[in-house]
């Protein structure tokens, strides 16, 4: 297999008898209020709703910016993020959800802005096959990929 990204654009198979779209990505964080402040300051998210489930127990918040939602939740006594989950390449060696990905209109401007804010860069910008990407870590160490389509596929 050739290295890098290859767009295939296969036709969609017959789908289920219902429509859907992505609603949100849920992230477990050690400090809910600190994470709300981080996503608000660096990405412009606002709190859409707050949640509390005493039987779990956890407290949480849905953040929203346009059509993009993130659910943050804090559970007392939760285990910290394992060290191997902090590196994008190493994290692929463990099954499960890998990162939150946000499409940006200008990845170099986005990285420049975030670096000025002191962001934790996990992987510098890479480009290839019509796509540019890079990884940062949020205030809890969770990986966030920023992507920019360079080939006309952009949605932002």
N, C-alpha and C positions, 0 to 999 in steps of 0.2 A: 504494500500500500504506500502511495506517495505521502510524504510528510506534509503536514499543513491541512488547511481547510479546503474541501472541495464541495461546492454547492451542487446538489443532485436534482432538486426540484421535481421529485417524483409526483405523479398524480395521487391525490388523496383517495384512500379506499372508501368504500361505502361506510359511512359512519353510523353511530347509534341514532335512535329515533328522538334525539333531543339536541338542543344547541347548548354550547357552553363557551366560556372565556375564562381566562385566568382571573381569579379574584384577589388573592393576596399570597404573600410568603410569610410564614411564621418564624420568628427568631426568638430563641430563649436567651435572655440577657441577665447579668448579675445585678444591674441597677436600672430599673425601669425609667426613673426620672432622668438619670444621666443620659440614657440612650435616646429618650424622647428629645432632650435638648440637643444632642449630637445630630440626629437626623433633621431636626428643625433648622439648626444653624447651617449645616453643610449642604443639605439638599432641598430645603424649603418645604418639608413635610409639615402638615398640621395634624393635630389630634382630631380624629373623626368620632371616636367612641372610646370609652374606657370599660374594662371588664374586670370582674372579680368572681372567682369560683372557689368558695371556701372548702369544698369537698376535695379539691385537688391537692393542696391549695395553691392558687396563683392569682396574681393581679396582672392586668395587661392593658394594652391600648392599641387601637387601630390607628395607624397614621395614613394620611392620604395626600397625594399631590396629583391633581388631574385624575387620570384613570388608574394610577399606580397606588396600590395599597401594600402596607407592611404591617403585620401584627407583631407586636413586641410583648413578651410575657416574662415575668420574673417569678420564679418559684424558690422559696426559701429552702436552703440546703441542697440546691442543684449542684451537680459536679461541674467544675470549670471545663472550658473547652480544652481538649487534649492538645498537646504541643504539635503533634503531626497535622492537626487540622488548620494550623496557622500558615502553612506553606501550600500554595496552589498545586504544585506538582506532587508533593508528598501526600496531600489529601486524597488524591485519586486512588491511592492504595487502600482506601477504606470505603466500603459501600455506603450509600445514602446520599442525601442532598449535599451538594458540594459548595454552592455559593449563590448569592443573589446577583443577578445581572441587570444592569440598567443601561439602556441605549442612550447615548448622548449625541448631540449634533456636531460637537467639535471636541474630540478626545484630548487634544493637546491643550486647548483652553481649559477643559475640565480638570485635567491633571495639574496644570499650572495654578489654577485657583485653589485646588485642594492642598497642594504642596505649600502654598503661601499660608494656609490655615494649619500647617503642621501635621497633615495626614500621615498615617503609617502606610507606606507603599510596600506591598507584598511582591509585586512584579511590575517592572517598568513597561511602558507601552511597546507593543510588538505589532508589526503589520505584515499582512500577507494574504493573497488571494481575495482581495476586495474587502478586507476587514481589518480594523485596528482594534486592539484591546489592551487592557492592563488591569491589574488587581490592586485593591487597597484593603485595609482592615478597618472595621468600624471601631468604636471605643471599647467594644467587648472582644475584639480580635476576630470577629466574623468576617469571612472573605466576601468582598463585593467586587464583581467584575464590571468594568465600564467598557462598552463596545461602541464602535462607530462603523457603520457600513460605508465603505468608500466606493461601492459599485452601483449606486442608485437604488439600493434596497432600503434605504433609511426610512424610518417611520416617525422620526421626530423632526 
